[in-house]
Amino acid sequence: MQVRLVDDERAPIYIPFSETHLLYQDVAPLSNSFKVDASDIATLVDSINVDSLSYINFCNRFGAEVARLGVEFDVVMIDGTYGSISTRYRLFCPAEYLTSAGYSVLYINPAISDLETFLNIKCRVAVFFRAPYTGSFSNLAQAMRSRGTKIVFDIDDLAFDDRLIGKIDGVRFLNSEERINYAQGMRQYLDFIEYSDIVTCSTNFLSEYIANLTEKNVIIIPNTVGKNYLEYYAKRSIERPVDADNFVVGYYSGSRTHQEDFRCCYDALVTLLSRYPDIRLRIVGELDLAEFPKLSSFSDQIDEISRMDYFLMLEDIANCDVVLAPLEIGDPFCESKSELKFFEAALLERVAVCSATDTYRRATQDGRYARLAETAADWLGALEELYLDRKAMRQLALAAKHYVLDAYHYAKAGKAAEHAYFRADRLPERKALSLVRHTGSVGHGAPRKTASVLIPDVIIGGGGHRKILSLCKGLSEAGYHICLHVESGRPRNQIALDIRQYFYDFDFEIINSWNVHAETDIIICTHWLTAYSLRLFERPELVYYFVQDYEPLFHSASSDYAKALSTYRMGFNIVCFGNWVADRLAIDFGVTASVIPFTLDSATYFEKPNIRKSVDVLFFARPSQPRRCFELGVEALQLAYRKNPSLRIGLYGEDQYSYIPFVYHNFGLITSLETLADIYRKSTIGICFSSTNPSLVGYEMIACGCALIDLRVPGFENNFGGEGFVSYADAYAESILEKIDRNLLASPERDARVALGREFISKMEGDESIARKFLDIIERR
């Protein structure tokens, strides 16, 4: 018996349930006690609103019955989102093509089907869409794999890397428990990615991110327009009635996770509404306008509509002339987003103005079928152009629609899915992320020496990690095999990606433990905790303790303080970065330590002529690190701001700060050294405090032309060649304020100080010297 709902014998069964669907084709006879024909299904659909349990019971009985009879599907699609709108793009569009091509496809929605009833179901390919690797989902995947099923994991968002959770603006709306659950869910997505045979996703950026993170074979299945939508919108002309009284700019935000995205076009909208009173801003969704106070002056030009059903939202686009699609350019979450807003607007014959992310550039053919914007000026220019030339806007809208009807046909997703599910079995080599790319011998057949380096979990943007990894890179180039011992719950590939993406690319092996075998040639410990883990090591003469800070001061008088002190008495070879820590160890413990002088990456940190200063005072603000004296700096800057409200203050070092009592610009956690150097160059004064050893940040600021303010800590001046070019302040706000005032305005005194700093910096060696000097120390031993 063929179970069908529609007359066309080639079409799949299509049973709507609210916003979910069940798709299958060519199902074998079920049993005499469970006969289903088209009239039964039609009756069932009619009765859904009356008794939805009958449908749930049907789905569960169906799953159990096909498993009992041994019915085998080509593809089973399991929806981890429980019937979200994304399912239409990620599963139904590919399924429409696959079923038309003769494949049998079953869609399972756990909201209406008990996954346990499908444990024995047979299929060639199982696609898990945004499913966490836990509970019934993992049980089903394991049962399927045991029968030879190919496991595919599909995802359409960067929702699997919990390291980036602090960068998600919407997370601030979650309570602590919700945030913990959110992070756990991200890790469970990553677990499923790791478990799968192949991964599919929606954009180029997402594909590259997953491939680099996991070394998985990743195939793009683009979001496309389903068959019914293509046919429906192709036949409709949706020109908005000519209305001279208004021009409508629409923004469809959905949830409250897009506050920062909207900020991209915020200033442009304020200017636009002020210039043209007949422009209306139509906001649909949960955007919190209280965070955009300048729009309050235009409340009579703004229509706020609560969140809509998705299908009503699509139709509502017809009320607009232009649709906004702002995203934070360069933000990994935003760069991973697909082009839905563009092609949905185009179907309704509306022009989209989009942020110039990689995805939108590709989708719109570099702005040929939409308008792209990077800056506030771009947003204003694009919107004003469309407002002033309605005829050109209409032509652009029609061109975009014709382009989308062709370029976003569901067959495009279907063919990509067919390739991923049935043809793409071989995993490509990903040389850039192999954990160890060279082993064995170096040079004339000599065996490689091994350096076991113990580090805490890698901190992106960490200056201490940069020095350690620079040392490792140099040792690798000198012929050492580097074993990086990292105590972390994260996957090794993830740690390796961080190192190669944010620090250096060299040959190394990751070991998720601080346990070291005695066969190693040298051991380098880099934090008091790593040193403490070696306290019972049988050959302390092999251990080199790389000390970058007087770490007992990281803690109050406590057990950790005492343990950190004890590491300096364990008989290791101590190598200090800079003279100050070495001097402190000599005074406190009588320890003679080797010293590696401070270094500077002069290829990155240098002055440029004629740079316009846009920041008066730049503060390296790290409240998460007490040694950075964050509260003291804020107190001083508050005094400076009260004295001069026009003072341009910049903070960087962390993505978010709690309440700051003055106006400032947050540059955030900066991972690009080039970006950081540019910010230094645009700053007049740099403030960087570090009470446990002078910070390299101060040298970097000086190299880029900043006047540096630091705290007066006994002995620090020895690292800067005296007090000639650093303004040392005492540890109270008024002293720091006085130094700010003296350095703010150009003066012969400040110019002379900057010149002295420039001369001192010119004599510093580069980061590559760390390894060279370390090797000299090893050879002297």
N, C-alpha and C positions, 0 to 999 in steps of 0.2 A: 504494500500500500504506500502511495506517495502522500505525504502530509503537506497540504498546501493551503494557503489563504487566498491567493490571487489566481486569476485565470491563466496568466502567462506561465507555462510549464517550466520555463527556465529561471523563474524568479524564486527567491528564497521565501520561507515563511517569515512573516513580519508581524509580530504581536506587540502592539504598543502597551506599555504600562506606565502611566504618568510620563516621565521623561526618560524611560529606559526602554530597551528593545530586546527581543529574543530572536536571534537569527539562526536558522539551520536549513538544511536542504537534503533531499533524497534520504529521509530517515526510513530505515527498514521497518517492517511490521512490528508493532510493539507487543501486543498480545490480545487474545480475545477479550480479556477482562479490561483492557485499556485501549479501546478503539477511539481514535480521534480523527475527525474529518473536518473539512472547511466549515461546515455549518456549526459543528460543536465549538470550534475556535471562535467563530463570529459571535456565537451566543455568549461565550466566555468573556470576550472583549466587552460586549454590551453590559455584562453584569459586574464589571470591575468596580464601578463606583458604589454598587450596592454591597458587594461582598468580596473584598479584595483577598480575603484568605483563600477563596477558591482558586485564585490564580497562584498564590504561593504554594498551595497544596499540589496544584498541577505541575509546577516547576520541579518540586521535590520528587514527585512520583515519576516525572519524566526522566530526571537524572538517574534515579535508581533503576528504572526500567531499561533504558538504553544500555546502562552498564551491565545489567543482568543478561541482556540479549547479545552483548558483544558488538553493538553498533560502533563503528569506528569513524571518527570525523577526521577531515584533513586538518582543521584548525579549531581549537577551543580557545575562546577569549575570556579571560577572567578579569573582572572589573574591580580593581582595588579602591576605586573612588565611590563605589556603591551608586552608580548612576549619575555622575556629575555631567555637566555640559561638555566637558572635555572628551567624554566618551564618544560623542558624535564624531569628533575629528580623529581621535586616535584609534578607534576600533570600527565604528560603523562605516566610515568612508572606505577604508581598506576592505572591509567585509563585503560592501556592495560590489566592488570590482571582483573580488575573489569568487563570490557566488555566481556572478555573471560569467566567469571564466570556467565554471564547472566544479569548483571546490566546495566541499561541504563545511559549513562554518557554524559553530555553536557559540552563543554569547551567554555568559553566566554572570548574573548580578547577585552578589551575596546578600543584598538587601531583601531579595525575594526568593532566594534559593539557599538552602543549607549546603555549604561546600562539602560537607562530609558525605552527602549522598552521591557526589561525583568522584569519590576517591578511586573507584575502579573503572572510570571511563577511559576509553581508548582514543588516542589521537596521534597524528604525526607530529603536530606542533602545538605547544601551549603558549599563549601570549598572556603574560601577567602585566596589566597596566596599573602603574603606581600602587603596587601591592606591597605591604611590609612583609619582610621575611620572618614571619612569626605565626603561631597558631595554625588555623586551618589553611592559610595560604601556603605556608612552608610544608605542611603535611601533604597537601595536594601536589605541590611541585615535586616533592621527593617521591611520592607514589607514581607520578607520571614518568619521572626520569627512570625509575626502576624498570619501566616497561619500554624504554627506548625512546621516549618522547623528547623532542628538542625543546628546550626551555628558552623562551624569549622574554626579556624584560623590557617594557616600554615606559618611557617617561617624557614629559613635555615641559619640565621646569627644573631649575637647579635646586632641587629639594633633597639632596642626598649628601651634602658636605657640611657637617655641623660646625666645622671651623669657621664658616662664614655667617653663622647665625647672628653675630653682632652687627652685621652689615644689613640685615633685613629690617627695614624701617617698621614694618607692621608688628615685629616682635615686641616693641615697647607697649603694645596694647594688651599683651598677655600677662597674666599673673605668674608667679614663680612656678606653680604646678603645671600650668599650661605650657610654659616655656620648656620645662624639663621634658614633658611629653612630646613637644614639637621636636626637640633635639633627638629624642629617642626614635621618633618616627623617621627622621632623616637618616639615622644610622641603620635602621631596618631596611630602608630603601637601598642603601649602599650594600648591605648584606645580600640583597636579592640580585643586585647588579653583579656582585662577585660570584654568586651561585649560578647565574644564567650561562647559557651557551653563547648567546649573542644578545646585544642590546640595540634597541631602536629608539630614536628620539626625533625631535621636531625641527632642530636648527643646526646649522654648521657649528656655531659656537658651542652648543651643548655637546655635539658629537666630539669635538676636539677635547673638550674638558673631560668628558668621561673616558675617552681613550687614553689621555695622558695620566689620569688619576688611577686607572685600573688595568690598563693594557688590554682591555677587552676589544673585540671586534665590534664596532659601532656603525650602524647604517641609519641614514636619515630617511624617515618616512614623513614627508611634509604634511602639515595641516592643509586640507583642501576642502572644497565645497561638495556636499553630497548630491546625489543624483536628483532628488526631488527639488532641492534648492536651485540647482542649475536650471532645471526646466521651468521652475516657477518664476524666477527673477529674469530669465532670458526673455520671457514673454511680456514682462511688465515695463512700462515706462513710468518712472517715479519722479517726475519733475515737480518740484515744490511750486505751489501756486505763487504767482508773482505778487509780492506783498511789499510795497514801498515803505511800509512802516517799520520793518525790522529785518535784520540779518542775523541768523542764529548760528552761534558757535557752540557745538555740543561736546561735552566730556562725559564719558561713561566709565565711572571709576570702579563699579562693583563693590569690592570690600574696602576696608580702611587701610589697606596695605600700600596705597599709592600716594600717600601724602607727599613724599619727597619727589616722586615722579612729577606730580602736578606743579611742584615748585619750579621746574624747568621753564614752564611757560607763564608762570605767575606774573612777573613784571611786565611781560609783553601784553597780557590781558588787561592789566591795570591801565597801561597807556592806551590801548585800543578802546576800552570802554570810556575813557575820559575824552578821547578825540571824537568818538562817533556815538552820540546818544541813541541812535537807532539800532545799535548792535545789542543783541541779547546773548547772555551766557547761560546755556542750559546744562545743568549739572544733574546727572542721574546716578544714584548710588549713595555710598556712604562717605563721601569726601567731607572732612571736617573743616568748614570754612573759617572756624575760629583761629586756625593756624595761619590764615592768610588775611590779616586785619586790613590791609589796604583795599581789599574788595568790599569792605563794609560800606564805603562811600557810594557804591554803585548797586546797592541792594535792590533798587527799583528796576535795574537792568538784568537781574539774575533770577532765573527760575530754578528752584531746587525741587527735584522729584526723588522720592524714595526709591530704593532698589526694586527693579522690575524682574518679573519672569523673563528668562532669556529670550524667548520668542517674541514677547512684547517689546523687549529692548531693541531687537533687530528692526521691528517695524517703526519704533520710535525714532530711529535714525533719520527717517524720512521727514521729520519735523525740523531738521537742521540743514544748514547750507554747507557747513564745514564740520568735520569731526577731528578732535584732538587725540593724538596718540603719543603723549610724552613719556619718556623713559630716561633714567640717568645713564648717559653715555659713559661707557667704561666700567660701570658696575656689573659684576659677573651675573647677578640675578637678572638684571635688565637686559644685558646682551644675550642671555639665553632665551628670552621671550620670543614667541613666534609673531607672525605678521597678521594675526587675526583681525585686529582693528582696521588694518588697511583694506583687506579684501572684503570684510563685512560692509564697510562703508562704500566700497566700490560697487558691490552688488546692488546697493540702494541708490546708486548714482550720486554719491556724495564724495567730495574731495577730502582726503585725510591729510592732515599736517602732522608729520611724525618726527620723532627724534632720529637723528642720523646714526642709529646703531647699525652694526654690520648686517643684521637681519633685515631691517627696513631698507637699507641701501640695495641689498640683493633683490628684495621683493619688488621694489618700485623701479628697478633698473636705474639706480642712482638718481631718483627723483623724477624720472620721466612720467610716472603715473601718479605722483603725489607731490607734496612739498616736504622737503627735509629741513631740519633745523638743528643747529648745535648750540648757538648762543641766544641770549634774550633778543638781540638784534635780528637774528635769523627768524625767530618766531614772530616778532612784530612785522618784519618785512613780508613774510609769507602770508600772514593773515590780512594785512592791509592790501596786498596785491590782489588777493581773491575778493576782498570786499569792494575794491574800486573797479574791478573788471569782471562783472558777473558773466558776461558772454564767454570770456576765456575760461572762467571757472567751470561753466557748464560743459564746454568742449573737453576740458580735462577730465571731468567726471565721467562723461560718456566713453572717452578713450580708456579710462581705468576700468570701467565695467566690461568692455569688450575684451580687454587684456585678461582680466580675472576669469571671465567665463571660459577662456581657453587655457590659461596657464595654471588655473587651480581646479581643473577637472579632477574628480575623485579617482579617475584611472591613474593619475600620476602617483597618488598615495598607494593605490592597489598594486601597481607594478613594482614599486619599491618594496612593498610588503611581500609580494610573491618572491622577489629576489632574496630578501632577508630570511624568509621562512624556509624556502626550499632549495636555495642555490648557494647561499653564502655560508659555507661551512668551514673554510680554512681561515685561520686567524693570521692576519698580516704581522710581520715583524715590526716591533716598535722599539727600534734601537735606542732612541733617546731616553727611554725610561727603564731599560734593563738594569737590574740592581747591581750586577757586576758585569762589566763589558769586557774586561781583560783579566785573565788569570794566568798562573803558571810563571813564566820567566820573562825577564826584562834584559835588554842588552845582549851580552854574549853568553846567553844560556844560564846566567847566574840566577839562583832562586830569589824570588822577591822576599824582602823582609815584610813583616806584618806589624802595623801600628794599630793597636786597639784603642779607640778614642771613646770615652764615656761622656755623653752629654745628656742634659735634661731634654724633654720633648722640645722640638724645634719651634721657636717663636718667630713668626713672620715679622720682619722689620727689626728684629733684635740685633743691636750692635755687637753684643757679646758673641752671639752665634756667628755673626759675619766674620769676626776675627778667628774664631775656632775653625770655621769651615775654610777660611783662607789658608790657615795653617795646614789643614787636611789636604787641600788642593795642591799646595806646594810639595807636601810629602809624597803625594801620589805621583806627581810629575818627576820627583826624584827617585822613583822606583819602589816606593812602599805600597803594599796592598793595605787599603784602609778598611778596617772593620768599625763601623759606627755603631756603638752600643747605645741604644735609646730605650729608656723605660717609658713606654707609652702604650695605651690601649688601642691606638690607631693602626690601620694596616701599614705594612712596610712600604707598599707602593705609594701610599698617600704621603708618607714622610719623605720618600725619595723625590716625589713630585715637588714638594715644598722646597727642598734643597736646590733642585735644579731650576725651578721657576723663579725663586726669590733670592737665591744666593749664587752658587757656582755649579757648573757642570763638570764633574770629574768622575773617576772610577772609584766606586766604593761598594761596600756590602753593608746592609742594615741587619742588625741583630737586636731583637726586642728583649734585651736583658742587659744588666750591668755585670753579669757573670763573665769572667774572663779566664781563659785557659792559660796555664803557665808557659805553653809553647810559643806564645807571642813574643816578638822581639822587643817592643816597647809598649808601654801603656801610658796614655795621656788622660788624666782626669781633669775636669774643667769646672766643677762646682763642688762646694763642700760636701753635698750629699753623695756625689760620685766618689769623692775621696774617702768618705766614711765607709762606703760599701767595700773598699779595698783594705780596710784596717787589718784584716786577717790574711791578706795575700802573702804567700810564702816568699815572694821575691820582691821586696819593696824597692830594691835598687833599679828595677825595670820601670818604676812608676815615675812619671813626670807630672807634677801638679801645676797646671797652668792657671795662675791666679790673676784675675783681672780686677777684682775688688777685694777690699778687706771685708769679707762676707759675714763675720760675726755681727757687724753693724747692721746687717739686714734685719736683725731680730732684737727684741728687748732682752733684758737679763732673764734668760729662760733656758730650757733644755736645748733648744736649737742653737742658742747663742754659745752655750758651753761646748756642744758637739762641734760647731764650726771652728771654735778656738782649738779644739784638740787635734784637728786635721793637720795643723801646722807642726805638730810634734810627732808625726807618724813616720818620720825618717825618709820621706819621699824627696825626690829632686824637685825643688820648687823653682819655677820660672815665672817671674812677675812681668806684667805688662805695665811699663812705666816705673819710675823711680819711687813714687810715693809709697806704694804698698811694700816694696822691698825695704825701704827705710823703716816703715812701721814694724815689719817682722823682725828686723835687726834689733830695734829698740825693745820690743815686747818679748821676743823669744830668743834673741841671740842667734837667729837664723841668718845664714849667708845665702841669699837667693840670687840666681841669675836674672838678668834684666833684659827684656826686649824693649827698645825705645818705642814710643808712640809712632804710629804710621798714618799716612793720609793718602787717599785715592785722589791724587792731583789731576787725573784725567777727568774726574767728575766734578770735584769741588775747586772752582777757580772763579776769579772775577771776570765779568764782561763789561766792556765800556758802555757808557750811556744807557744804563739800565734805569728805568723809572722806578722809584721807590714807592710801593703801594702799601707797605706795612711799616708802621713806626716802630712797634715793639713786637717781636716774635718770641713766644715762650714755649719751650719744650715742656709740655704739661703732661705728666704721667702720674695721676693720683693712685694708680695701681702699684706704684713703686715708691714706698715711703722715702727712700734715699734721695728722691728727686725734689723733695721739699715743695710739693705742689701747693699746699695751703699758704705757705709763706709767699710764694710768687703771686698767687691770686690776691692776697691781702695788699701787697705792694701795688699791683696793677689797679686795684680798686681805688687806692689813693691817687694814682696817676690819672685815672679816668675822671674822678671827681674834680681834680684840678684842671683837667683839659678834656672836656667831653668829646672833642673832635679827634682825640687820639685814636689812631687806627691800630687796633690790637689783634694779633693773630695767635692762635693756639694750635699746636699739633702734637700728635703722639698717641691719641686714643680717639675712637670714632665718636664717642658721646661723653659728655660731662654732665654731672648734676648741676644744680643751679649755680650760675656764675653771675656776680652782681655788677656786671658792666657789659656793654655791647662789644662783641668780638666776632671774628670769623674763625670757624673751626676748619682747619685743613685736614683733620682726621688722621688716621693711621696711614702713613705714607710708605708704600712698599717700593716705589720707583725712586732710585737714587737721583736720577736726572731731574725728576719733578721736585724732589726735596732741595736739590742745589738751586733750582730756579727760584724757589720760595725764599731761600737764604739771600739770593742776590737782590730780590725785591724788598728786602727788609733792612731798615736802618740799624736797629739794635737787636741783638740776639741775647736771650736769657736762657742759660742752661745750668741747672744746679745738679750736683752729684756729690754726696757727702762721704762716699766710700772709695773714691778714686776720681781724679779728673776725667771728664767724659770726652770721648772723641768728637761728640757733637760740637763742643766749643771750638775745636780746631777747624771743623768743617765750616762753621759759621764765619770764623775769621778768614778762612781761605776765600770765601765768597764775598768778602768786603763788609761784613757786619762788625759793629762795635760790640764787644762781648762783655756781659756782666755775669760775674760768678760770685759765689759765697767765699768769704775769707775763712779757709780751713788751713790750719798750720801745716806748712810744707807744700801746699799746692803750687805755690809760686815757682817751686823748683822745676815743675813740669812745663812751665811756660817761660822759662828763661828769665825769671824775675817778674816784677809787677809792671813792666813798661807798657805792655799793650793790652792788659786785661784790667777792667774796672772791678776791683774786689769790694763787695759790700758786706757789712756785718749782717747778722741774721735777725734783723728787724726791718719792718716794712719801710720806715722812714729813711733808712740808709740806702735801701734799694731804690726808693723814689729819687733820692738825691743823685744817684748814679744815672738813672734814666734821664733826669733833667740835664745833666752835664753832657750826655751823649746824644741828646735828641737833635739839637741844632748844630749845624756845621760850625766848627771852630778850629783854630790852629791846633789846640790841644787834642781834639778828637782825630783830626787828620793825621797828626804825628803818631798817635796810638795805632791807628789803622795801618799806617806805613810800617811801623815796627812789627806788627803782626804779620804783615805780608812778607817781610824779610825773614822772620822766623820760620814761617810756613814753607818758604822756598827751600829750606834746608832739610825738610823732613823726607824720609824715604817712603816708598809706596808699600801697599799691603803685602806685596809679594816678598818683602824682606822678612816678614814674620817667620816663614818656613825656613828661609836661608839661615837666619840667626838661630832658630831652634835647632837646626841640623848642626850648626857650629857648637852649640851647647852639648848636644849628644856626643859629638866626636871628642870633645874635651873630657868627657866623663870616661 
